[in-house]
């Protein structure tokens, strides 16, 4: 399912688009699109390949959003990268190849995770996607100028950040040195502080019954993690286990349940909830 932002342009400019305007004004290099519908900007519909219903184009695949709004109206000249194109809402409703073609046509410069690849056996997925884009350029579904514009932006960004030198790459830095430099930058105390601040400001606590937060784990606690999908559940349970390990706790039991396919709680899940400390 796609989430919709049902506000008019006055509200969007005052709230949802405000941080993007600030980022553009600060000269941000890259902006990521979201798979969110903006009917005030683009209310056009397409037929879902999943069930044949009419669905509204998400921002990631909308030329009115990426090119019309972001580039022309907001004046953004940097690189646009999509959110993951192998997410269910995109892949299921548009299909892998069509989603990438639509994103590029809409104005995206980088298609993030355009094909699902878990191992060597999945490489055919990427080959199929790549060939579909090449064919789309050859038959003019995607204008060659659209590809050239993205190439120019990406090369310009690589030059700006010292990744590529127009006179030729003469970088003698070893891989180990590059990893050390990246770790010193991304893993620096300053960056971690900014990351923590962004996380704290980006989360809204709706309610905190019985002061369950801050989360206080103890020995022999039983934790039940509930998530919409198995993939999300794995990440949640691993994080709780990691918390317990870091605190040196014993006998912490972590269990899980998913609800994407049903909003009805069965007796097993009810029992898990009743028996959990958290």
N, C-alpha and C positions, 0 to 999 in steps of 0.2 A: 504494500500500500504506500501511496505517496502522501506526504503531509502537505496541506494547503495553507498558505498565508492569505487569509481572506480580506485583507485591508485595502483601502484606497491608496492612491499615490501620496496623498498628504501624510497619511500615517506612515507609509513605508519610508518616505524621505526623512521623517522626523525620528523614526525608531530603527526599523530593520536595516535600512541602508546607511544609517549614520556611521557605524564603525568602518564600513567599506569606504565611505567618503574620506574619513580621517586617514585610513591606510593609504589611499591613493594620493592624498595630499602630502603624506610623509614619504612618498616615493617607493612604496612597497614593490618588491620584484615580482611576486607571484600571488594570484588570488585563486582560491579553489571554489568551484561551483558546488551547489548542493542539489540533491534530487528532490527539490521542493517546488510545488506549484505556486505560481504567482498570477492568479487570474486577472489582477489589475494591469499586469504587463502583457501577459499572453494567455488568453483563454481558449486557444485553438485546441482541437481534439484530434486524436488519431485512434485507429482500431488496435486494441490490444491483441498481441499474438497469443496470449495466454487463454483468453476466453471469448474474444470477439467483441467485447464491450468497448464503448467509447471512453477514452481516458484523456485527461488534460496533459499536455506536454510539461514535463518537469523542466526546471531552469537549465539543467545540464544539457538538455537537447533542444533548447529554445534559442533560435537566432534573435528573437525579439529581446530576450533577456541578456544573452552573452554579448551580442554585437550592438543591438539597438540601445539597450539600457546601459550596460557596463562600459562599452567602448565609446559609443557616440554621445550619449547624454551625460555620462559621468566622466568621460575623458580619459579612461584608463588605457594606457599604452603598453603595459607589461604583459607577462605571460599568464595565460589562464590554464589551469589544470583542473580536470574533472575530479569529482569524488569517485570512489571505486565503481567502475562500470560493470563489475561482476556481482554487484549487490542484487538480491532477488528481485526487487521492484523493477529495476532496469532490465536485467537479463531475462526475466520471465515475460515481461510485457512487450519488449522490443526485440529480443534475440541478440546474441552477442555481436554479430557482424553489423546489423542495422543500427544498434546503439552507438557503436564507434563512428560509423559514417555520419549519423545524425549529429553527434557531438562535435566532430570536426567541421561539418557544414555550418553548425551554429556559431562557431568561432573559437572553440577550444583549441589550444596549442598542444596540450599533452592529454592523452587519454590514459587515465590511471587504471592499472589492473584491468585491461580490456578483455582479457581472456583468463578463464580459471585454469591455473596450472598448479597441480599438487605434486607432479612427478614427470619423468621423461615421457610417460605414455600420454600425457596431456599436451605435449608440444604441438600436436596436430591442430589443437584449438587455436593456438597462436598463429600457426601458418595459415589457417583458414581465414582468420580475422585480417591478417596482413594482406593476403591476396584480395580480399573483398574491398579493402581500402584502395589498393592499387587499381583494381577494376573500376571502382567508383570514380577515380581520377581520370582514367582512360576514357570512360563513357561520359565524362563531364557532369556526373552527379555531384562530385566535389570539384569545384573550380581549381585549376592549377595555381591560380593566384592566392587561393586560400591556404594551400600548402606552403607556398613561397613566403607568405606573410608570417606564418608560424615559424618557419625555418629561420627567417631573419631575426625574429624576437628571441629565439632560443640561442642563436649564435651571439647576438648582442649581449644577452645575459651571461653567457659563458665568458665572453671577453671582459665584461664588467667585473666578474668575480674571479678572474684570473685562471679559469679552467682551460681556456683556449686562447692562444696567441695568434693573431692574424699572420704573423711572419713564420708561423710553424711552431709546433710544440717542442721545446727543448728542455722540458722539465726533467731534472735528474733526481727528483725526490723519490725515495723508495716507497713501496706500499706501506711498510711499517711506519715510516715517518708521516705519511698522509693520514693513516689511522690515528696516530698519536696526536697530530694537529687537529683532526676532527673531534677527537675525544676531549681534547683540552678546550675546544671551543664549545661544542654542544653540551659536554658534560661539566662545564665550568660551574663554579659556585653561583656566579651571577645569573647564568642561564637557568639553573635549577630554581633559583629564587623567583625569577620571572615566570617560570613554568608553574610553580606553586601558587603564585599570586593570580595567574590567569585561571587556574583550576578553581581556586577559592571563589573568585568573582564570577565564574561561569556556572556555578552550581547554585540552584535555589532550593532551599529546604522547605517543603510544603507543610510538613507537620513532623513532630518529634515526640510522639506519645511515650510516656514513661521515661523520657530522657535517654532513649536508646543510643543516641549520638551525643558526644563522641563514642565510638565503638570501643568497648572495653572487653577484650577477650581474656579468658581465664582457663586454667587447667580443666579438662573434662567438659568443656562447653560443647553443646551440640548446635551447629550452625546449618540452617537451611537456606540455600541460595535459590531464588526463583527468577527465571529469565525467559524471554520469548522464544529463544532459539538455542539449540544445543551448543553452537559455537560460542554464544555469549555466556552460556552457563559454564563452559570449560574455563573461560577467562576469569569469571567471578570466583569459582571454587579454587582455582590455582592461586589467586590473589589472597584469599582468606587463609589458605594453607601456608602461603609464604609469610603472612603476618604472624601466624602462630609459631612458625619456625624461627623467625627473627626474634620473637619474644621469649623463645626457649620454653614454650608451653608444652604440656604433656596431655595426650589422650584427647586432643581436640578433634571432634568428629564433624566432617563437612559433607553434607548431602545436597542434592539438587532436584529441581523440578522445572519443567517447561510448560508454557501455556499458549504457544502460538497456534496450535491446532484446536484448542478447546479452552473456553473460559469457564468450564465446569470443573469444580474441584472434586476429585474422586476421594473415596475413603482413605486410600493409601496416602495421598498428599495431605489430607486433613490431619491424619495421624502424625505425619512428619512435622506439620506446623505446630500441633499441640505439644509435641515432645521436644521442640527446639527451644534453646535459650534465646536465640536470635533468629 
